[in-house]
Amino acid sequence: MSRNLANPPRLPGPRPGRAAAVAVVAFGANLGDREATIRAAADRIARLPLVSDVRLSPLFETVALRVDGPDPEAPAYVNAVALVTTRLAPSILLGMLHAVEDEHGRERHERWGDRTLDLDLIAYGDESSDDDRLQLPHPRAAERLFVLEPWLALDPDAELPGRGRVADLVTSLRTAEQR
């Protein structure tokens, strides 16, 4: 059998990739060198495949939040938010965020317990998901000043999909706190 080398068979080209989206990732740490851990985690996320940009907010110190409310006796948290430009699918990004937590010694013994690093996927573009493993936007993000304030500091025009402008959510929560 002979092949015509002048006209080789056409192979399909690469599959088009997912369009880049901006994911909002919340960071929290209340054990160890909190600030260094958050900065190292942001650097690690920037090195993930298909991530082209990570912009980290200023760091905020906040009171620990437990299932039954704020706990001023617990070690304080340092919180931040990053805007992550990525072509990773949201579920893959979430899995990689969990791996970054593990690299920083995250242990999951107690819900809302102390931790070396907590990474939450808050939003991924305008996508929404009600899957038990991936809820987008994060179902409690609109209630958490420790997420909204760093996000607002990073992006004054930010919007939480389905909930509105982050600036308005912060104002509403601050007003409710003062009552």
C-alpha positions as CSV (number, residue, x, y, z in Angstrom):
1,M,0.0,0.0,0.0
2,S,1.3,3.4,-0.9
3,R,0.5,6.8,0.5
4,N,0.5,10.1,-1.2
5,L,3.0,12.1,0.8
6,A,2.2,15.3,-1.1
7,N,-1.4,15.3,0.3
8,P,-1.2,13.8,3.8
9,P,-4.5,13.3,5.6
10,R,-5.7,16.3,7.6
11,L,-5.7,15.9,11.3
12,P,-8.2,17.9,13.4
13,G,-6.7,21.0,14.9
14,P,-6.7,21.7,18.6
15,R,-10.1,21.9,20.3
16,P,-11.0,25.5,21.1
17,G,-10.5,26.1,24.8
18,R,-12.8,27.6,27.3
19,A,-13.0,31.4,27.1
20,A,-11.2,33.2,29.9
21,A,-13.5,34.2,32.8
22,V,-12.8,36.1,36.0
23,A,-13.3,34.0,39.1
24,V,-13.6,35.6,42.6
25,V,-11.7,33.6,45.2
26,A,-12.0,34.4,48.9
27,F,-9.0,33.7,51.2
28,G,-9.0,33.3,55.0
29,A,-6.5,32.1,57.6
30,N,-6.3,32.3,61.3
31,L,-3.5,29.9,62.2
32,G,0.2,30.3,61.5
33,D,1.7,33.2,59.6
34,R,-1.7,34.3,58.2
35,E,-0.5,37.0,55.9
36,A,2.4,35.0,54.4
37,T,0.1,32.0,53.8
38,I,-2.4,34.1,51.9
39,R,0.3,35.8,49.8
40,A,1.9,32.4,49.1
41,A,-1.5,30.9,48.2
42,A,-2.2,33.7,45.7
43,D,1.2,33.2,44.2
44,R,0.5,29.4,43.9
45,I,-2.9,30.1,42.2
46,A,-1.1,32.4,39.7
47,R,1.0,29.4,38.7
48,L,-1.9,27.1,38.1
49,P,-2.3,26.0,34.4
50,L,-4.7,28.1,32.4
51,V,-4.6,31.0,35.0
52,S,-3.3,34.2,33.3
53,D,-3.8,36.8,36.1
54,V,-4.3,37.0,39.8
55,R,-5.1,40.3,41.5
56,L,-5.1,40.2,45.3
57,S,-7.0,42.7,47.5
58,P,-5.6,44.3,50.5
59,L,-5.6,42.1,53.6
60,F,-8.2,42.6,56.3
61,E,-8.2,41.3,59.9
62,T,-11.6,40.1,61.1
63,V,-13.1,38.3,64.1
64,A,-13.4,34.5,63.7
65,L,-16.9,33.4,62.7
66,R,-18.3,30.2,64.1
67,V,-21.5,28.4,63.4
68,D,-23.2,30.2,66.3
69,G,-21.7,33.7,65.4
70,P,-18.6,35.8,65.9
71,D,-16.0,34.5,68.4
72,P,-13.7,37.2,69.6
73,E,-11.9,34.7,71.8
74,A,-10.7,32.7,68.8
75,P,-7.6,33.6,66.8
76,A,-8.5,36.5,64.4
77,Y,-8.6,35.9,60.7
78,V,-6.8,37.6,57.9
79,N,-9.1,37.7,54.8
80,A,-8.6,38.8,51.2
81,V,-10.2,38.3,47.8
82,A,-8.5,37.7,44.5
83,L,-9.8,38.2,41.0
84,V,-8.4,35.2,39.0
85,T,-8.5,35.3,35.2
86,T,-8.7,31.7,34.1
87,R,-9.8,29.3,31.4
88,L,-10.2,26.4,33.9
89,A,-13.7,25.1,34.3
90,P,-15.2,26.2,37.6
91,S,-15.2,22.6,39.1
92,I,-11.6,22.1,38.1
93,L,-10.6,25.5,39.6
94,L,-12.4,24.5,42.8
95,G,-10.5,21.2,43.0
96,M,-7.2,23.0,42.5
97,L,-8.1,25.5,45.2
98,H,-8.7,22.6,47.6
99,A,-5.3,21.2,46.6
100,V,-3.7,24.6,47.4
101,E,-5.4,24.5,50.8
102,D,-4.0,21.0,51.4
103,E,-0.5,22.2,50.4
104,H,-0.8,24.8,53.3
105,G,-1.8,22.2,55.9
106,R,-5.6,22.6,55.8
107,E,-7.4,20.1,57.9
108,R,-11.1,19.7,57.9
109,H,-12.1,18.6,61.4
110,E,-14.7,21.1,62.4
111,R,-17.1,23.2,60.3
112,W,-16.0,26.8,60.5
113,G,-13.1,25.8,62.7
114,D,-9.7,27.4,62.9
115,R,-7.6,26.9,59.8
116,T,-4.3,27.6,58.1
117,L,-6.0,28.4,54.9
118,D,-9.5,28.6,53.5
119,L,-10.2,29.2,49.8
120,D,-13.8,29.7,48.6
121,L,-14.9,30.1,45.0
122,I,-17.3,33.0,45.3
123,A,-18.2,33.6,41.7
124,Y,-17.1,32.6,38.3
125,G,-18.1,35.2,35.7
126,D,-21.9,35.1,35.5
127,E,-22.1,31.3,35.8
128,S,-24.5,29.8,38.3
129,S,-24.6,26.3,39.7
130,D,-26.8,24.6,42.3
131,D,-24.7,21.4,42.4
132,D,-24.0,20.3,45.9
133,R,-20.3,20.2,45.1
134,L,-20.2,23.6,43.4
135,Q,-22.6,26.3,44.3
136,L,-22.2,29.5,42.3
137,P,-22.3,32.2,43.3
138,H,-21.3,31.1,46.8
139,P,-24.6,30.9,48.7
140,R,-23.5,33.0,51.8
141,A,-21.2,35.5,50.1
142,A,-23.8,38.3,50.2
143,E,-23.9,37.9,54.0
144,R,-20.1,38.1,54.6
145,L,-18.4,41.4,55.1
146,F,-15.0,39.5,55.3
147,V,-15.6,38.6,51.6
148,L,-17.4,41.7,50.4
149,E,-15.1,44.4,51.8
150,P,-11.9,43.0,50.4
151,W,-13.7,42.4,47.0
152,L,-15.0,46.0,47.1
153,A,-11.5,47.4,47.9
154,L,-10.2,45.5,44.8
155,D,-13.0,46.3,42.5
156,P,-15.3,49.2,43.4
157,D,-17.7,48.3,40.5
158,A,-18.0,44.6,41.5
159,E,-21.3,42.8,41.3
160,L,-22.3,39.5,42.9
161,P,-24.3,37.7,40.3
162,G,-28.0,37.5,41.2
163,R,-27.4,39.7,44.3
164,G,-26.4,43.1,43.0
165,R,-23.6,45.6,43.5
166,V,-21.0,44.6,46.2
167,A,-21.0,48.3,47.4
168,D,-24.7,48.1,48.0
169,L,-24.4,44.8,49.9
170,V,-21.7,46.2,52.1
171,T,-23.8,49.3,52.9
172,S,-26.8,47.1,53.7
173,L,-24.8,44.8,56.0
174,R,-23.1,47.8,57.8
175,T,-26.5,49.4,58.3
176,A,-27.9,46.2,59.8
177,E,-24.8,45.9,62.1
178,Q,-25.5,49.4,63.5
179,R,-29.1,48.6,64.5
